[in-house]
Amino acid sequence: MSLRTTLLQATAIAVLPLAAHAGDISFSSVPFAKDDAAKREAIASDTVTVNGKDYKIGYHVMARSGDKIGDNTFALLTDKDGKPVKSADGSEHISESADFTSLIRQGDKLYSVTHFESRPGAMYLSEVSQDADGNLKLVSTKPIDFSEYHGLWVPCAGSVTPWETHLGSEEYPADARAIEAATSLDEIDDYDFPMVRYAGVNPEGMSLEQFRDAYKPYRYGYPTEITVSEDGSAKADKHFAMGRVAVELAYVMPDQKTAYISDDGTNVGLFRFEADKAGDLSAGTLYAAKWNQTSDQDGGAADLEWVDLGHADDATIQKAIEAGTRFSDLFETAEIGEDGSCPAGFSAANAEGNAECLKVKDGMDAIASRLETRRYASMKGATTEFRKMEGITYDSDKHQMYLSMSSVEKGMEDGAKQDMGGMNAIRLPQNKCGTVYALSLDDNYDATKISGFISGMPKKTENNSCDIDGIANPDNITYMPGYNTLIIGEDTGSGHQNDVIWAMNTDTKELTRILSTPYGSETTSTYWYPNVNGHGYLMAVIQHPYGESDEDKLTDPAQARAYVGYVGPFPQMDDTVKTQ
């Protein structure tokens, strides 16, 4: 039996609902970072107790951005020809924005795929060595080729599919309507400009025509799947059929057909994709959630309906993109009234907080549903009022899903200006510290209800606007099956000066701080692997140290390099061990 088969069996065991919690776990607590020295370090729990036995763990760095690994430089951005991308000062651009990092087993080898959340983006495939004690190290690395898709855009979080492929993302795609309508570069968000480097264009001094030639907005904003082979090769696929939004991540349920897609930003939606075939995300039907509120307390609660956005396949949508489809090919537009009303035949939309009146042109529904997914969903009556939608994970013990919302504000508030053009479906008190929601699932993995599960608590102390003993701006999350434990990572600016990762008992809601990160960092890639060759790992990446805040604390440029690593190693913690 191959190691890949063994891991797939272990994964299948781990995600099936369990009759009872078979294991117990507790972490030693990491103190709140009070002084300058602690605020500069990555500090993790040094011990974990599993089923009454103590194990030594810690935070282990597999690589940092800029490391020379084998023949390549980890995190170096490359263009369509594989040449280094240059920064404005002429230096080679090494990304400090490492994000989701997976562990993938193929045959007798272990690999890792790492996101670099840049423009152009990058994914690096690395071979990983594992010693007898479970320690991991990157021994070779290389960028994954996305030239077939004209590059990769801002890959953020991700997941590993039940059939063991890496499922990535593309976050914050550009507004295609604004780009088409622009008469000068000044009318376009300069956030988009660095992407032209992938096509060999220097964004400094480029013309509007050069920008439009190099950057086609509908090429970006999709879940991406990486299939790794035992020989160390990797094949990239963009799943256009799953829709174009600010993909934080896509997460596939145990049925291997149902995938949930979280959408980051302001006035965004929650999406569910039903694949035609198990283990194949290239074709299927897309749905968008409609929030029917039942409570405004403790993060709020609602019944969920699912609005059908239609069926599509990757090939058809990609063909439309490469044929040059523009926003004006998809929609007619009209001015929206002061009261949010539209002329006859037009539907209102408030996606991304833009109040619009839109009408889909004849025969363009399927294409519009995938290229302008959020706008199309809003027109069809789905809810596009969510704010900063982040991580997704599945709790097989309770058969429910968790979804983190980094901040509850703006369109989620009652009567906010972002509600114009929408239905003001979400009417909640503002909570800038965020909430993790629990979603009830039926037997088909369809989410039927959503309610606040744990929320951050606004409480100002020195350099912190959220309670230091609670979560702040929850982002990536993962669940430890059989151990009743939800892992919550933070992406917080003013909420906590130093972002942390928490372990939470899902029955008692007790929180334990298990990793504290340096100034200006974001915790990313929290993802649990219960059994990789007899060891468990909690992946944990530290993105852009000193890069989001406290830039003045940087004393050495090397301190700003991203960390790619893990908390562990743990003992094997899949079902075969828990029941012993």
C-alpha positions in Angstrom: 0.0 0.0 0.0 1.4 3.4 -1.0 1.9 6.2 1.6 -0.6 8.3 -0.4 -3.2 5.6 -0.1 -2.5 5.4 3.7 -3.0 9.2 4.0 -6.2 9.2 2.0 -7.6 6.5 4.3 -6.5 8.4 7.3 -8.1 11.6 6.0 -11.4 9.8 5.2 -11.4 8.4 8.8 -10.7 11.8 10.3 -13.5 13.6 8.5 -16.4 11.2 9.1 -18.7 12.1 12.0 -17.7 10.4 15.2 -20.2 9.1 17.8 -18.2 10.6 20.7 -15.0 12.5 21.3 -12.4 9.8 21.6 -9.4 12.0 22.5 -8.4 14.7 25.0 -5.9 17.5 24.2 -4.5 20.4 26.2 -1.7 22.9 25.2 0.7 24.7 27.5 -0.3 28.4 27.3 1.8 31.0 25.6 1.9 34.3 27.7 0.6 37.5 26.2 3.5 39.4 24.6 4.1 42.2 27.1 7.6 43.5 26.4 9.6 44.4 23.3 11.6 41.1 23.3 8.5 38.9 23.3 6.8 41.1 20.7 9.7 40.3 18.3 9.6 36.5 18.6 7.5 33.6 17.3 6.7 31.8 20.6 4.6 28.6 20.6 3.3 26.2 23.2 6.3 24.0 24.3 4.2 21.0 25.4 0.9 19.3 24.5 -0.9 16.7 26.5 -2.7 14.1 24.3 -4.8 11.5 26.0 -3.0 12.0 29.3 0.6 11.9 27.9 2.9 14.9 27.5 4.8 15.6 24.3 7.3 18.3 23.6 6.4 20.6 20.7 7.3 24.1 19.5 7.3 26.3 16.5 9.6 25.0 13.8 10.6 27.0 10.7 11.0 25.0 7.5 12.0 28.1 5.5 11.9 31.9 5.3 11.3 34.0 2.3 14.5 34.6 0.4 16.2 31.3 1.5 18.3 29.6 -1.1 16.9 26.0 -1.3 18.5 23.7 -3.7 18.8 25.6 -7.0 16.1 28.2 -6.4 15.3 31.2 -4.2 12.2 30.6 -2.1 9.6 33.4 -2.7 11.2 35.0 -5.7 8.5 36.2 -8.0 8.8 35.3 -11.7 7.2 36.4 -14.9 5.7 34.4 -17.8 9.2 33.4 -19.1 10.4 32.3 -15.6 12.6 35.4 -15.2 12.7 37.3 -11.9 10.2 40.0 -11.4 11.8 43.4 -10.5 10.7 45.8 -7.8 10.6 49.5 -8.4 14.2 49.9 -7.2 15.4 47.3 -9.8 16.0 44.6 -7.2 14.5 41.1 -7.6 11.2 40.9 -5.9 11.2 38.4 -3.0 7.7 38.2 -1.4 7.3 38.6 2.3 3.7 37.6 2.0 3.8 33.8 2.4 0.4 32.4 3.0 -1.2 28.9 2.9 1.3 26.1 2.9 0.1 22.5 2.4 1.6 19.1 3.0 1.0 16.7 0.2 2.1 13.0 0.1 2.7 11.3 -3.2 4.1 7.8 -3.1 7.2 7.7 -0.8 7.7 11.5 -1.0 6.4 14.4 0.9 5.8 17.8 -0.8 4.6 21.2 0.2 2.9 24.0 -1.8 3.3 27.5 -0.5 1.4 30.6 -1.6 2.9 34.1 -1.9 0.2 36.7 -1.8 1.6 39.2 -4.2 0.9 40.7 -7.6 2.0 38.7 -9.6 1.4 35.9 -7.1 3.5 32.8 -6.8 3.2 29.2 -5.6 6.3 27.3 -4.8 6.4 23.5 -4.8 9.0 22.1 -2.3 10.1 18.6 -1.5 10.1 18.0 2.3 12.3 15.7 4.3 11.0 14.1 7.5 13.3 12.6 10.1 12.5 9.8 12.5 11.4 12.3 15.1 9.0 14.0 12.7 11.0 17.1 12.1 10.4 18.7 8.6 12.8 20.5 6.3 12.5 21.9 2.7 15.2 20.3 0.6 14.3 21.7 -2.8 11.9 24.2 -4.2 10.7 25.7 -7.5 7.9 28.0 -8.7 4.8 26.4 -10.2 4.1 27.4 -13.8 0.9 29.4 -14.3 1.7 30.7 -17.7 -1.2 28.8 -19.2 -3.4 31.1 -17.2 -1.4 34.3 -17.7 -0.2 34.2 -14.2 -1.5 33.9 -10.7 -3.1 36.7 -8.7 -2.9 37.2 -4.9 -3.1 33.6 -3.7 -4.4 33.8 -0.1 -5.7 30.9 2.0 -6.3 27.3 0.9 -7.1 23.7 1.8 -6.3 20.1 0.8 -9.0 18.2 -1.0 -10.1 14.7 0.2 -8.4 13.3 -2.9 -5.2 15.1 -1.8 -4.6 18.0 -4.1 -3.7 21.5 -3.1 -6.7 23.9 -3.4 -5.6 27.5 -3.6 -7.2 30.9 -4.3 -7.0 34.3 -5.9 -8.1 37.2 -3.7 -9.4 40.7 -4.5 -9.8 40.6 -8.3 -10.1 44.0 -10.0 -13.3 45.8 -10.9 -13.7 45.0 -14.6 -16.4 47.6 -15.0 -14.1 50.4 -13.7 -11.2 49.2 -15.9 -13.3 49.2 -19.1 -14.7 52.6 -18.3 -11.5 54.3 -17.4 -10.1 57.0 -19.7 -6.8 57.3 -17.8 -4.8 55.3 -15.4 -5.8 57.7 -12.6 -9.3 56.2 -12.7 -8.0 52.6 -12.0 -7.0 51.3 -8.6 -3.2 51.2 -8.6 -3.4 48.0 -6.5 -3.8 46.3 -9.9 -0.7 47.8 -11.5 2.1 45.5 -10.3 0.5 42.5 -12.0 1.6 43.8 -15.4 5.2 42.7 -14.5 4.1 39.1 -15.2 3.8 40.1 -18.9 7.1 41.9 -18.8 5.7 45.4 -18.6 7.2 48.0 -16.2 4.3 49.6 -14.3 6.4 52.8 -13.9 5.5 55.0 -16.8 3.2 52.6 -18.6 0.2 53.9 -20.6 -3.5 52.9 -20.2 -3.2 50.9 -23.4 -0.2 49.0 -22.1 -2.0 48.2 -18.9 -5.1 46.9 -20.6 -3.0 44.8 -23.0 -1.1 43.2 -20.1 -3.9 42.8 -17.6 -7.2 41.2 -18.3 -9.2 41.3 -15.1 -11.5 38.3 -15.8 -8.4 36.0 -15.8 -8.1 36.3 -12.1 -10.2 35.6 -9.0 -10.8 31.8 -8.9 -10.0 28.7 -6.8 -6.9 27.1 -8.1 -6.0 23.4 -7.8 -2.5 22.0 -7.8 -2.0 18.3 -8.6 1.4 17.1 -7.4 3.0 13.9 -8.9 5.5 11.6 -7.2 8.2 12.7 -9.7 8.0 16.3 -8.2 6.0 17.8 -11.1 2.9 20.0 -10.5 -0.1 20.7 -12.7 -2.1 23.9 -12.1 -5.8 24.3 -12.9 -8.0 27.3 -12.4 -11.6 26.4 -11.7 -13.5 29.1 -13.6 -16.7 27.1 -13.0 -16.5 27.9 -9.3 -17.0 31.6 -9.8 -14.9 34.8 -9.6 -14.9 36.5 -6.2 -12.2 37.6 -3.7 -11.5 33.9 -2.9 -10.1 33.5 0.6 -10.4 29.8 0.2 -12.5 26.9 -1.2 -13.1 24.0 1.2 -14.3 20.6 -0.1 -16.6 18.6 2.1 -16.2 14.8 2.7 -18.7 13.9 -0.1 -16.0 15.2 -2.5 -18.6 17.2 -4.4 -19.7 20.1 -2.1 -17.3 23.0 -1.8 -17.8 26.2 0.2 -16.1 29.4 -1.0 -15.5 32.3 1.3 -15.3 35.8 -0.2 -13.1 38.5 1.4 -13.8 42.2 1.4 -16.8 44.5 1.9 -20.3 43.6 0.7 -19.3 40.0 -0.3 -21.2 36.7 -0.5 -21.0 33.1 0.7 -20.9 30.6 -2.1 -21.5 26.8 -2.4 -20.4 24.8 -5.4 -21.8 21.3 -6.2 -19.6 19.5 -8.6 -21.1 17.2 -11.2 -18.6 14.4 -10.3 -17.0 13.5 -7.0 -13.3 14.5 -7.0 -13.7 16.8 -10.0 -14.2 20.5 -9.6 -14.1 21.4 -13.3 -17.9 21.5 -13.8 -20.9 22.0 -11.5 -23.7 24.3 -10.2 -22.9 27.4 -8.1 -25.2 28.7 -5.3 -25.1 31.9 -3.2 -26.4 32.2 0.3 -29.4 34.3 1.3 -29.3 35.4 5.0 -32.8 35.4 6.6 -32.0 36.9 10.0 -33.5 35.3 13.2 -31.4 37.1 15.8 -29.0 40.1 16.2 -27.4 38.9 19.4 -23.9 37.4 19.9 -22.8 37.8 16.3 -26.3 37.2 14.9 -28.2 34.2 13.5 -30.1 33.4 10.4 -31.7 30.7 8.3 -29.9 30.2 5.0 -31.5 29.8 1.6 -29.4 29.0 -1.4 -29.9 31.0 -4.7 -29.1 28.9 -7.8 -26.6 30.8 -10.0 -26.6 28.1 -12.7 -24.3 25.4 -14.1 -21.0 26.0 -15.9 -17.7 24.2 -16.7 -14.1 25.5 -16.7 -13.5 25.2 -20.5 -16.6 27.3 -21.5 -15.8 30.1 -19.1 -12.1 30.2 -20.0 -13.0 30.3 -23.7 -15.2 33.4 -23.0 -12.4 35.1 -21.1 -9.8 34.5 -23.7 -12.2 35.7 -26.4 -12.0 39.1 -24.7 -15.3 39.3 -22.9 -15.8 42.6 -21.2 -18.2 43.9 -18.6 -20.3 45.7 -21.3 -20.7 42.3 -23.1 -22.4 40.9 -20.1 -24.6 43.7 -18.8 -26.7 46.7 -19.6 -26.6 49.4 -17.0 -28.9 52.1 -15.7 -28.7 54.8 -13.0 -29.9 53.8 -9.6 -32.5 55.9 -7.8 -31.9 57.8 -4.6 -34.1 55.2 -2.9 -32.2 52.3 -4.4 -34.8 51.5 -7.1 -34.0 50.6 -10.7 -35.9 51.1 -13.9 -38.2 48.4 -15.2 -36.2 45.4 -16.5 -33.1 46.1 -14.4 -32.2 44.6 -11.0 -30.4 46.3 -8.2 -27.1 45.0 -6.8 -24.9 46.2 -4.0 -21.8 43.9 -4.4 -18.7 45.5 -3.0 -20.8 48.4 -1.8 -21.4 49.6 -5.3 -25.1 50.4 -5.8 -25.9 49.5 -9.4 -28.8 48.8 -11.7 -27.9 45.9 -14.0 -29.6 43.7 -16.7 -27.9 40.6 -18.1 -27.7 40.6 -21.9 -29.5 37.9 -23.7 -27.6 34.6 -23.7 -25.0 35.8 -21.2 -26.3 34.4 -17.9 -23.9 31.5 -17.6 -20.8 33.7 -18.4 -22.0 36.6 -16.2 -22.6 34.2 -13.3 -18.9 33.2 -13.3 -17.1 36.4 -14.4 -19.2 38.7 -12.2 -20.3 36.2 -9.6 -20.9 38.6 -6.8 -22.8 41.2 -8.9 -24.9 38.4 -10.5 -25.7 36.8 -7.1 -26.8 40.2 -5.7 -29.1 40.8 -8.7 -30.7 37.3 -8.1 -31.5 38.1 -4.4 -28.6 36.5 -2.6 -27.0 38.4 0.3 -23.9 40.5 -0.5 -23.6 42.3 2.8 -20.9 40.2 4.5 -17.6 41.8 5.6 -14.2 40.2 5.7 -15.2 36.6 5.2 -12.2 34.4 5.9 -11.6 30.8 7.0 -13.7 27.7 6.6 -13.4 24.3 8.3 -15.5 21.3 9.0 -16.2 19.8 12.4 -16.8 16.1 11.9 -17.6 15.5 15.5 -20.6 17.8 15.5 -21.2 17.7 11.7 -21.1 21.4 11.4 -19.0 24.0 9.6 -17.2 27.0 11.0 -16.8 30.3 9.1 -14.7 33.2 10.4 -15.7 36.8 9.8 -12.8 39.1 10.6 -14.9 42.1 11.3 -18.7 42.6 11.7 -19.4 46.0 10.3 -20.4 48.1 7.3 -22.9 46.1 5.2 -23.5 43.8 8.1 -24.8 46.8 10.2 -28.4 47.9 10.0 -28.9 50.8 7.6 -25.3 51.1 6.6 -24.6 53.1 3.4 -23.4 49.8 1.8 -27.0 48.5 2.0 -28.2 50.7 -0.8 -29.0 48.5 -3.8 -29.5 45.5 -1.5 -32.1 44.2 0.9 -30.5 45.1 4.2 -30.7 41.4 5.1 -28.0 41.5 7.8 -28.8 43.9 10.6 -26.2 43.5 13.4 -24.4 45.6 15.9 -20.9 46.6 14.9 -18.1 44.4 16.2 -14.7 45.2 14.7 -13.1 42.4 16.7 -15.0 39.8 14.5 -16.9 36.5 15.0 -16.5 32.9 14.2 -19.8 31.4 13.0 -21.2 27.9 13.3 -23.2 26.6 10.3 -25.6 23.6 10.7 -25.4 21.1 7.9 -27.9 18.6 6.6 -27.1 15.1 5.4 -26.0 16.5 2.0 -23.6 19.0 3.5 -25.9 21.9 2.7 -25.7 24.7 5.3 -29.2 25.5 6.7 -28.5 27.8 9.6 -25.8 30.1 10.8 -25.1 31.6 14.2 -22.3 33.4 16.1 -20.1 30.8 17.9 -17.4 33.0 19.5 -16.8 36.7 19.1 -14.0 39.0 19.8 -14.6 41.6 22.6 -13.8 45.3 22.1 -11.7 46.3 25.0 -9.0 49.0 24.7 -5.6 48.5 26.4 -2.2 49.8 25.4 -1.8 49.0 21.6 -4.8 46.7 21.6 -8.5 47.5 20.8 -9.8 43.9 21.5 -9.6 42.0 24.7 -6.1 40.5 24.9 -7.6 37.3 26.4 -10.0 36.7 23.5 -9.9 36.5 19.8 -9.3 39.5 17.5 -10.2 39.5 13.8 -10.3 35.7 13.3 -9.0 34.6 9.9 -7.7 31.1 9.1 -9.2 28.3 11.1 -8.9 24.5 11.3 -10.5 21.7 13.3 -8.8 18.8 15.1 -11.3 15.9 14.5 -11.9 13.7 17.6 -10.4 16.3 19.9 -13.2 18.8 20.2 -10.7 21.6 19.3 -11.0 24.5 16.9 -7.8 26.3 16.0 -8.3 30.1 15.3 -5.6 32.3 13.7 -5.8 36.1 13.7 -5.3 38.8 11.1 -5.5 41.9 13.2 -4.1 45.4 13.0 -5.2 47.4 16.0 -7.2 44.5 17.6 -4.0 42.9 18.9 -0.6 44.4 18.4 0.8 40.8 18.1 -1.3 38.3 16.2 -1.8 35.0 17.8 -3.2 31.5 17.2 -5.7 30.1 19.7 -6.9 26.5 20.5 -10.5 26.5 21.6 -12.5 23.7 23.2 -15.7 23.8 21.2 -17.8 22.6 24.2 -16.5 25.0 26.9 -15.3 27.8 24.6 -12.1 27.9 26.7 -9.3 29.5 24.7 -5.6 28.8 25.0 -3.0 31.0 23.3 -0.6 28.6 21.4 1.4 30.9 19.1 2.4 34.5 19.3 3.9 36.2 16.3 6.3 39.2 15.8 5.3 42.8 15.3 3.3 43.6 12.2 2.7 39.9 11.3 -0.4 38.1 10.2 -1.0 34.4 11.1 -1.8 32.4 8.1 -2.2 28.8 7.0 -3.5 27.3 10.2 -4.2 23.7 9.0 -4.2 20.4 10.8 -2.7 17.2 9.6 -3.5 14.3 12.1 -1.2 11.7 10.6 1.7 12.2 8.2 3.9 9.1 8.5 3.0 8.7 12.1 3.2 12.4 13.2 0.7 15.2 13.5 1.4 18.8 12.3 -0.4 22.2 12.8 0.9 24.3 9.9 1.4 28.0 10.8 2.9 30.6 8.5 3.9 34.1 9.7 3.3 36.6 7.0 5.0 40.0 6.4 6.6 40.6 9.9 6.9 44.3 10.6 4.9 44.9 7.4 1.3 45.7 8.4 2.1 47.7 11.5 5.0 48.7 13.7 7.2 49.1 10.7 9.4 51.4 12.8 10.3 48.5 15.1 12.3 46.9 12.2 16.0 47.0 13.0 17.3 44.5 10.4 15.8 43.8 6.9 16.2 40.1 7.6 13.5 40.4 10.4 10.9 41.1 7.7 11.2 37.8 6.0 8.1 35.6 6.2 8.3 32.3 8.2 6.9 29.1 6.8 6.6 26.5 9.5 4.5 24.4 11.9 3.7 23.8 15.5 4.6 20.2 16.5 5.4 17.6 15.8 2.5 15.9 17.5 2.0 12.2 17.9 -0.2 10.5 15.3 -3.7 11.7 16.1 -6.1 10.1 13.6 -8.9 7.8 14.6 -6.8 4.7 14.8 -4.9 6.3 17.7 -7.8 8.1 19.5 -9.7 4.9 20.2 -6.7 3.0 21.8 
